[in-house]
Amino acid sequence: MRFAFPFCSVAGRSLCAVAALVLLSPLSVVPLRAQTGQADQHAALSPGAKAEATKPDAAKPAATTGDAAGRQQPSVAAKALDKVKQVAKSASDIFHRVPCHQPTGVPNSTGSLPHVAAKLAAGKPVVIIAFGSSSTQGYGSSAPEFTYPNRLAAQLRRQYPSADISVLNRGKGGEDAPEMMKRLQTEVLDVHPDMVIWQVGTNAVLRNLDPTETARQVEDGVARIQADGADVVLVDPQYSPRVTERPESARGMVKLLGRIAALRHVGIFPRFEVMRDWHEKQAIPIDDFVTADGLHMNDWGYACFAQLLGDDIIRSVGAIKIGVNVPSDVRTYRPM
């Protein structure tokens, strides 16, 4: 990204650049090396929005030179800094519009994550892979930094500012277990992650895939990830109109993934029940956390999802620090 400083003299350009970069840095998750999936994951932006994003600002006067530029430089720099602060505040205040409250009565959670928790507690590098389909890739978010893997990365960085944490986005839209299993080795196992968050099952519901075959593939994938030494958290389908219009298939997939989690003693994030709680118990309109396509989560939905996951990881680290190592097959829900 290039920044133009039309009011900066040659001698003052460095100051403007430094000021902009310093304030932009909190918005980036680069120090955490959090990565996004495909470059076209935000193709949902309207052509008008894209054009607006690239349109030159006709209101800006032409660059000047000499003493006039020097006199105007502080004013323009101050305006630029204020603009950056406003953007940062907007991003951090997303829950001020719709608070992200803990769900009630949700029986399962990510439980204990002993491997990643121990490494974080010991100050060792941690690699987390977010594996899944378009919900992981971030379809429906307004910018890459608002996908759930990047939100999670930012939260963990705030909690552990000196830790070396990587959250890698391995989401690919339209896929489910059959396609994911084909890339499990190269995109997950070959990286030797400390934790894998596997979001799966939504497209199996939408595509009417055989539940028995889906169960076999997911169980096999979980076993392979565990054999590689990583903690595993499964993420079940989202509660959204496109999914709930197939109620029998949706309920069946939620139960199927829950059984696999219990069988393999891994965690599960009950996304379906959490999102249903948002709507039915917290009275949050569907449109406040699902996009207009009736399927994908929006910025708020991804943010609350990431916060729940992040809080659970942080609690697991705290338990390790005080010597409480909850067995991984105990998945009592821990509220935010």
N, C-alpha and C positions, 0 to 999 in steps of 0.2 A: 504494500500500500504506500503511495506517495502522498506527501502533504505539501501544499503550497503555502508560502508565507509572503503574500504580496506586499505587505507593509514593512518587511524586514530589510534593513540594509545588509550589505555583505557581511559587515562585522557582527550584526545581530542575529544572523540566521541560526547560528549554533544554539543561542539562548532560546529561541523560539522552538527549535526542534527538540531540545532537551526538555523544555517545559511540557510540550505535548506528549512526548514519549513517557515521561514520569507519570503523568496522570492517566495515560492510556493503559499502563502496565497492570493495574488491578483488574482490568476487564479481560485480561488474557489468561489462559490456562497453560501457556507455553512452558513456564517453569515446571509444570507438572507433566508435561509432554502428553496431555490428554489429546487424543486424536479423534477426528471424525471419520465417518465412513466415506461413501461415494461423494464426489464433488457436486453431483446434481441433486443432493438430498433436499435442497430447498427450492426445487423447481416450482413449488406451489405458489411462490410469490407471483403476483399478477404482473403482466408486462408493464402496466403503468407504474407499479412500485419499482420495478427494475429500472425503468427509464428515469424515474424520479431520483433513484439512488445514484445514477451516473450523470444526471443533468448538471451542467455548469451553473454556478450561482451568478446570475446576471446582476444581482444587486451589489456585488463586490466591485469597488472601484479599481481601476488599473493601478499597477504597482508604481510607486513613486521613488525617487532617489533623493540623496542628500539629506539636509537637515529635516525636511518635512517628514521623510520616512522615519527618521530617528525619533521625532516627536510623537508620531502616531504608533510606534511599535508597542509601548506599554499598554495602550488602550486595546489594541487588537489582540495582544497576547492574553490580557485579562479576560476578554470576551471568549477567546478560544478555550481558556481554562474553565470558565463558567459553564460552557457548553458541554465539555467533557464531564464535569461534575454532575450536570443534570442527567446525562446519559447513564452514568454509573449509579446515580440514585434511583433512576427508573428501573434498572436491572435488579438492584438489591432490594427494592421495595415491592416486589411482585406480590408478596403475601399480605401487604397492607391493604390491597384491594379485596382479596379473598383469602382470609387466613388459612393456613394449613394446619388444621387440628388433627389430633390423634383419632383414629377410628376406634369405635367401641365394639366389644364383643367379637373381634376378629381372632380366631383361635390359634393361627399359626404365624410364624415369622421366620426370619433368617436364622434364628437360634445362635448357637456358638460357631465362631469362625476361628478355630484355634491356630491355624497355620498363618493366616494373614495378620491376626491379632498379635501373635508372638513376634513376628518380624517387625511390625510397627512399634511394638513396645520396646524391642531391642535396638531400634534405630537403624534397621537394615533396609535396603531397597525393596520396594514392593511393586509387583506388577499385577494389575487387575485387568481382566479382559471382559468387556461387555459383548456377549455373543448373542446374536438374534436376527430379527428381521427389521422391518421399517420402524418399529417402535424404538429399537436400539439405534438404528441409523439416524433417527431424529426427524423423520417425516412429520411435518406439522409444526415444528419449532420455527421461530422467525429468524434465527441465526444459529450458527454452529455452537456458540458458547451456551446456548439454551437447551441443547440436547441433554438427556439425563446423564450420559457418561461424563460430559464436561461439567455439569452441575455437581455431580458426585465428586469429581476430581477437585473442584474448587472448594467444596466443603471440607474434604480431607486435608487439603493444603492449609486451610484456615486453622484446622484443629492441630495439625502437625507441621508447622511452618518450616522446620528443619529437616523433615523427612524427604527421602527420594522416592516419590510415588509416581507411577505411570498408570493411567487408565486408558486402555486402548479400545477403540470402537471397532468392533467386528460385526456390525449389523449390515444386513443386505435385504432391501425391500422385496417382498413377495415370497420369501423363502419360508420353509418349515423344516421339520426334522430330516426329510430325505435329502434336501439340498445342503443343509447345514452339516450333515454327517460327511458329505463329500469333501468339505473344506475344514473339518475339525482338526485334522492332523497338521496341515500347513499353517492355518491361521490361529490355532489355539495351542495345541500340544507342543509344536516345535518352538514356541516362545517360552515354554515352561513357566506359566504364570503361577502366582500365589493364590489367586482366587479367580473363579469364572462365574459371572452372572449370566445365566442362560435363559433368555426370554424366548419361549417357544409355545406353539399350540394354537395361536390365533388363526394363522393361515390354514392349519389343518381343519379347523372348524369351518372356515369360509369355503374351502375347497372340498369339503366332505371326504377327507382322507380317512383311510381305515384306522380306527382307534387302536386296534390291536397291534398293527404294524408301527404306528406312531409310538406306542408304549415301548415296544421292543427296541426301536432306534434310540429313543431318549434314554432308556435304561442302559443301553450299551454305551452311549456317549458319556453318561455320568460315570460309569465304571472306568472308562478310559481316562477321564479327567482326574478321578480320584487316584488311579494308579500312577499318574504323573506327579502326585503330591500336592494337588491344589484343593482348596476349599471350594464348594459348589453351592450356589443359590439358584434355584429354578424360579422363573417368573411366569405366572400363568396368564391367560388372555385378559385383555382389558374389558371393563364394563362399558360398552358403548353400543349405540343402536344397531350397527351392522353385525355385532356379535350377539346381542341379546335377542335379535329377531330369529335366532336359531337356538332357542332356550335349551332344548334337550342336548344338542351337541356341545353347547357352551358348558353346561353343568357337568356333562360327562368328561370333558377335557380338564376341568378344574379338579375333579375327583381323581382322574387318571394321574395327573402330575403330583397330586398330594400323596397318592399311594406310592409312586416311585420315590418321592422324597423320604417317606417313612421307611421304605424298603432299603434304600441305599444310605440312610442316616445322613441326609444332606438338608440344607435349609431350603425354604420356599418362601418367596415373597408373594402373598395372596393379593395380587393386583386386582383381580375381579371383585373380591369382597371389599377391599379398601375403597375402590372407586364407587361401588354400590353404596357404601356407607356415606361417601361424600354427597351422593344424590338423595338417598332415601332418608338418612338420619340427620345429616347436616344441612339438608335442603339447598344444596348447591345445584343450580341449573346445569343440565348436561352441557349446554353451550359454553359454560365457564371453564370446562376442562377437556372438552372434545372439540375437534375442528369441524368445519361445515361438512366434511365428507362423511361424518357419522361414524368414523372408525378410529382415527389417530388422535393422540393426545396433543394438547397445545402447550404453550410455554408454562402455564400454571400447572397443568397436569404433570409435565415432566419434572418441574421444580419440586412439587410435593412428593412425587415418587422418589426422586433422588434424595430428598431430605430424610425420608423414612429409612432408606437403605443406609445412608451415611450415618444417621444416628445409631442404628443397630451395630454397624461396624465399630463405631467409637465406643459404645458400651461394651462390646466384646473385648476391645483392647483394654478398657478399664478393669474388666474382670480379671484378665491375665495379669495386670499389674499388681492387683491386690491378692493374687493367688487363688482366685476362684475360676476354675476351668470347667465350665458347664459342658457336659457331654453333647456332642453334635446332634444326637437324636432327640434332645430336649428342645422343643421349638415353641416355647411359651411366648406369646406376643409381648413385646416390650414397646410401650408407647413412646412417642417422640418426647 
